[in-house]
Amino acid sequence: MNDFKDKIEKFLEAVEIVTNSFINSIKEMNSSVHIYTHLDADGLGSGAILGKALFREKIPFQITVLRQLEKEEILKISKKVKEFNNFIIFSDFGSGQYFELQNELILKENFNFFIVLDHHLPQNVSSKEDIDLIKDIHKKTFQWHVNPYFFRFNGSLEISGAGLSYFFAKSLNKKNIDLSPIAIIGAIGDIQNQGPNKTFFGLNSLILEDAQNIGLVKIKNDLNFSSIKPLNEAIAYSKEINLPGLTGDINRSLIFLQTLGILMENSNGNIRTLSELNNDEKQKITSAIIEYASIKLGVEPRKIVENLIINRYLLKNELTGSELHDMAEFSNLLNACGRTNSASLGIAIAMGDRKIAYQKSQEVLKNYKKSLGKSLNWIQDNQKIQQMEFIQYFFGEDVIPENIVGTIASMLVFERIEGFDISKPVFGLVKREDENVYKVSGRAHKKIVSKGVNLSQAIREACELSQLDVLGGGHPPAAGTKIPVDKVDVFLENCNITIRNQLKSK
């Protein structure tokens, strides 16, 4: 406990150093701030937190959302600093590119007015066990760079990019404690609630305490199904609860629910959602599913309960049943906006817009879900997953857009589709429209990550073996890069080699 407290104190001291540097620089420069952030839910949450914090301080700002912080983007930013002389904040990326930022901005342009708030492994760091290298990077960059690995926090599980932006905002002004729910939404977007019953670890748990202490977030035990889909659909299409005979079949799921004596239609004639059920009805469903799984499927009751009952995080000031009430659904909404070229809508909603932006987002979300469904069906119906000895991969061709290939890869890890091997990481590749390159997104199930698979390290090593001068990385279960079209075969072969080596060395 004392070790944890000591780590927190050092982390908060580092945040304060960077915050003070920001405040002093803003006074010196007398200019606006340019925020660069990522397009996923965590990135949009980061941008929204920073934007709201700066707005409250009456500091002019603009937000640019990028698909990745690639070398080409860093060069563009480097050119812009000469012209506009804005202070720059990089959120939810920057650590994996810290050397390029240091080289292009500080060394070449003599530009020191930027900070990095990122939770990914720093550039050239293979794993969190590279303690000496991490310490060295921290020592060289501490004035402008905050990263959880500097303080032995796991950036894959204990804090997200939005969480780092939150601590910065709170250091800037204690009133920004009310932005804590957005940080939790970002963490949910990065699947960091991986404790028992979907609880949080480390710094995320402190952020959650802030949100609870000021009465913004309520936690309740609930069934592990979507709270806003018709319940039979939520059960049939659950990614985490597999019930053969019900999974994939909305009609049989509805019959199953009706046999429990629960009224399944609401006053509008629609199938009720989980959020519309009372506690007694939920208890009936819980008991019935446990009985179904244990008697008909032979699953030990304890194991089904571990997956079936979760913590659900609710925003108390939002309308019950809306995408904004359940923080997991809020995260899905942000992800939909970011990955369909509607990032500004997501940021506006996260900053508090409940009118125009939220209304527009409904159509965005609808189309996003259609796109995901179409992509998954196409992969399965056309057997697009190709196998190598230690990895599997698919090409998006002209069906899957670049911005959702990572989401599709993540869904494949949890979906149960024919031809997918959960014991191997999957790499999704989509050709970029404006470049002769493939965007690569890798995903791995936590079971093989626990056996030694580290996609961040694997992708970086595969790029080096393929003699590619590109940036790549992320987290052990999720990482990405881009590669020239003519190097795709050698890159995949090298990914296969690096994953093989990781599994054999464990």
Residue pairs with C-beta under 8 A, 6 or more apart in sequence:
7 151
7 152
7 153
8 203
8 206
10 151
11 148
11 150
11 151
11 153
11 167
11 203
12 167
12 171
14 142
14 146
14 150
14 151
15 146
15 164
15 167
15 168
15 171
16 171
17 142
17 143
18 115
18 117
18 143
18 144
18 145
18 146
18 168
19 168
19 171
19 172
21 115
21 143
21 144
22 87
22 89
22 115
22 168
22 172
23 172
25 87
25 112
25 113
26 33
26 59
26 87
29 85
29 87
29 113
31 84
31 85
31 86
31 87
32 59
32 60
32 61
32 62
32 86
32 87
33 54
33 59
33 60
33 61
33 62
33 86
33 87
33 88
33 89
34 61
34 62
34 64
34 80
34 84
34 86
34 87
34 88
34 89
35 47
35 50
35 51
35 61
35 62
35 63
35 64
35 88
35 89
35 91
36 63
36 64
36 66
36 69
36 73
36 77
36 88
36 89
36 90
36 91
36 93
37 43
37 44
37 46
37 47
37 50
37 63
37 64
37 65
37 66
37 90
37 91
37 92
37 93
37 161
38 44
38 46
38 65
38 66
38 67
38 68
38 69
38 91
38 92
38 93
38 161
38 338
39 65
39 66
39 67
39 338
39 339
39 343
39 403
40 92
40 189
40 190
40 334
40 335
40 338
40 339
40 406
41 185
41 186
41 188
41 189
41 190
41 331
41 332
41 334
41 335
41 338
41 346
42 92
42 160
42 161
42 162
42 186
42 187
42 189
42 190
43 65
43 91
43 92
43 93
43 161
43 162
43 186
43 338
44 65
44 186
44 334
44 337
44 338
44 343
44 346
44 347
44 350
45 160
45 161
45 162
45 165
45 182
45 183
45 185
45 186
45 189
45 334
45 350
46 91
46 92
46 117
46 160
46 161
46 162
46 164
46 165
46 186
47 63
47 65
47 91
47 165
47 347
47 350
48 182
48 346
48 347
48 350
48 351
49 162
49 165
49 166
49 169
49 176
49 179
49 182
49 183
49 350
50 61
50 63
50 89
50 91
50 165
50 168
50 169
51 61
51 63
51 347
51 351
52 169
52 176
52 179
52 351
52 352
53 168
53 169
53 172
53 173
53 176
53 179
54 60
54 61
55 61
55 351
56 173
56 175
56 176
57 172
57 173
63 347
65 338
65 343
65 344
65 347
66 73
66 93
67 402
67 403
67 439
68 93
68 471
68 480
68 482
69 90
69 93
69 94
69 96
69 97
69 471
70 470
70 471
70 482
71 97
71 100
71 470
71 471
74 97
74 100
74 101
74 104
75 104
77 88
77 104
77 105
78 104
78 105
78 108
78 109
78 111
80 86
81 88
81 105
81 109
81 111
81 113
82 109
85 113
86 113
87 113
87 114
88 105
88 113
88 114
88 115
89 114
89 115
89 117
90 101
90 114
90 115
90 116
90 117
90 118
91 117
91 118
91 161
91 164
91 165
92 117
92 118
92 119
92 160
92 161
92 162
92 165
93 118
93 120
93 161
94 101
94 116
94 117
94 118
94 145
95 116
95 118
95 119
95 120
95 121
95 122
95 123
95 145
95 147
96 118
96 120
96 121
96 122
96 123
96 471
96 472
96 473
96 474
97 123
97 471
98 116
98 122
98 123
98 137
98 141
98 145
99 123
99 124
100 123
100 471
101 114
101 116
102 141
105 111
105 112
105 114
106 112
112 144
114 144
115 144
115 145
115 146
115 168
116 141
116 144
116 145
116 146
116 147
117 146
117 161
117 164
117 165
117 168
118 145
118 146
118 147
118 155
118 161
118 164
119 147
119 148
119 155
119 156
119 159
119 160
119 161
119 163
119 164
120 147
120 155
120 456
120 473
120 474
120 475
121 127
121 128
121 149
121 155
121 456
121 473
121 474
121 475
122 134
122 137
122 147
122 149
123 471
123 473
124 133
124 460
125 133
125 134
125 137
125 149
126 454
126 456
126 457
126 460
127 454
127 457
127 476
128 134
128 149
128 152
128 154
134 149
134 150
135 150
137 145
137 150
138 145
138 147
138 150
142 150
146 164
146 167
146 168
147 155
148 154
148 155
148 158
148 159
148 164
148 202
148 203
149 155
153 159
153 202
153 203
154 201
154 202
155 475
156 190
156 192
156 475
156 476
156 477
157 192
157 194
157 201
157 202
158 192
158 201
158 202
158 203
158 204
159 187
159 192
159 202
159 203
159 204
159 207
160 183
160 186
160 187
160 189
160 190
160 192
160 204
161 186
161 190
162 182
162 183
162 185
162 186
162 187
162 189
163 183
163 186
163 187
163 203
163 204
163 207
165 183
166 176
166 179
166 180
166 182
166 183
166 207
167 203
167 207
169 176
169 179
170 176
170 177
170 179
170 210
177 210
177 214
178 214
178 216
180 207
180 208
180 210
180 211
180 214
180 216
180 217
181 211
181 216
181 217
181 315
181 327
182 350
183 204
183 207
184 200
184 204
184 207
184 208
184 211
184 217
184 313
184 327
185 327
185 330
185 331
185 334
185 350
186 331
187 193
187 200
187 204
187 207
188 313
188 327
188 328
188 331
189 331
189 334
189 335
192 200
192 201
192 204
193 199
193 200
193 204
193 311
193 313
194 201
194 446
195 201
196 306
197 221
197 306
197 309
197 310
197 311
198 224
198 310
198 311
199 205
199 311
200 208
208 217
208 219
208 313
211 217
212 218
212 219
215 316
216 315
216 316
216 317
217 313
217 314
217 315
217 316
217 327
218 313
218 314
218 316
219 311
219 312
219 313
219 314
220 311
220 312
220 314
221 309
221 310
221 311
221 312
222 274
222 282
222 309
222 310
222 311
222 312
223 274
223 282
223 285
223 286
223 308
223 309
223 310
224 238
224 240
224 241
224 307
224 308
224 309
224 310
225 231
225 234
225 235
225 238
225 241
225 274
226 233
226 234
226 238
226 273
226 274
226 329
227 234
227 273
227 274
227 275
227 312
227 321
227 325
227 326
227 328
227 329
228 273
228 274
228 275
228 321
228 322
228 323
228 326
228 329
229 237
229 273
229 274
230 250
230 270
230 271
230 272
230 273
231 253
231 257
231 264
231 271
231 272
231 273
231 274
231 277
232 250
232 251
232 253
232 254
232 257
232 264
232 271
233 250
233 253
233 271
234 273
234 274
235 241
235 243
235 246
235 247
235 253
235 256
235 257
236 246
236 247
236 248
236 249
236 250
236 252
236 253
237 247
237 248
237 250
238 247
239 411
239 414
239 415
240 307
240 414
241 247
241 289
241 307
241 308
242 416
243 289
243 292
243 293
243 297
244 297
245 252
245 296
246 252
246 253
246 256
246 292
247 416
254 264
254 271
256 288
256 292
257 264
257 285
258 264
260 284
260 285
260 288
261 284
262 277
262 281
262 284
262 285
263 272
264 271
264 272
265 271
265 272
266 272
266 276
273 321
274 282
275 320
275 321
275 325
275 326
276 321
277 285
286 308
286 309
289 304
289 308
290 301
290 304
290 305
290 308
293 299
293 301
293 304
294 300
294 301
294 304
312 326
312 328
313 326
313 327
313 328
314 325
314 326
314 327
315 324
315 325
315 327
315 330
318 324
318 325
319 325
322 329
323 329
323 330
323 332
323 333
323 365
324 330
324 333
324 349
324 354
324 358
332 365
333 346
333 349
333 361
333 365
334 346
334 349
334 350
335 368
335 407
336 342
336 346
336 361
336 364
336 365
336 368
336 369
337 343
337 345
337 346
337 349
337 361
337 364
337 365
338 346
338 403
339 368
339 401
339 403
339 404
339 407
340 364
340 367
340 368
340 371
340 403
341 403
342 360
342 361
342 364
344 357
345 357
345 360
345 361
345 364
346 361
348 357
349 357
349 358
349 361
368 404
371 401
371 404
372 404
372 407
372 408
372 411
374 399
375 396
375 399
375 400
375 404
375 408
376 408
376 411
376 412
376 415
376 417
378 384
378 399
378 400
379 385
379 394
379 408
379 412
379 417
380 417
380 418
380 419
383 418
383 419
384 394
384 395
385 392
385 393
385 394
385 412
385 419
385 420
385 426
386 392
386 393
386 394
387 421
387 424
388 492
388 493
388 496
389 496
389 500
390 424
390 496
390 499
390 500
390 503
391 424
391 425
391 426
391 427
391 492
391 495
391 496
391 499
392 420
392 421
392 424
392 425
392 426
392 427
393 426
393 427
393 428
393 429
393 492
394 426
394 427
394 428
394 429
395 429
395 430
396 402
396 405
396 408
396 428
396 429
396 430
396 431
400 408
400 428
400 430
401 430
402 430
402 432
402 433
402 439
405 428
405 429
405 430
405 439
405 441
406 428
406 441
406 443
406 478
406 480
408 428
409 426
409 427
409 428
409 441
409 442
409 443
410 443
410 478
412 420
412 426
412 443
413 422
413 426
413 443
413 444
413 445
420 426
422 445
422 447
422 448
423 445
423 447
423 448
424 448
424 499
425 442
425 443
425 444
425 448
425 453
425 455
425 458
425 499
426 442
426 443
426 444
427 440
427 441
427 442
427 492
427 495
428 440
428 441
428 442
428 443
429 438
429 439
429 440
429 488
430 438
430 439
431 437
431 438
431 439
431 485
432 438
432 439
432 482
435 482
436 484
436 485
437 482
437 483
437 484
437 485
438 482
438 483
438 484
438 485
438 488
439 480
439 482
440 459
440 472
440 480
440 481
440 482
440 483
440 491
441 478
441 480
442 455
442 458
442 459
442 474
442 478
442 479
442 480
442 495
443 455
443 477
443 478
444 453
444 455
444 476
444 477
444 478
445 477
446 477
448 503
449 476
449 477
451 503
451 506
452 502
452 503
452 505
452 506
453 476
453 477
453 499
453 502
453 503
454 476
454 502
455 474
455 475
455 476
455 477
455 478
455 479
456 473
456 474
456 475
456 476
456 479
457 476
457 498
457 502
458 479
458 495
458 498
458 499
458 502
459 472
459 473
459 474
459 479
459 480
459 481
459 495
460 472
460 473
460 481
461 494
461 498
462 491
462 494
462 495
462 497
462 498
463 470
463 472
463 481
463 483
463 491
465 494
465 497
465 498
466 483
466 487
466 490
466 491
466 494
468 483
468 484
468 487
468 491
470 481
470 482
470 483
471 481
472 479
472 480
472 481
472 482
473 479
473 480
473 481
474 480
483 491
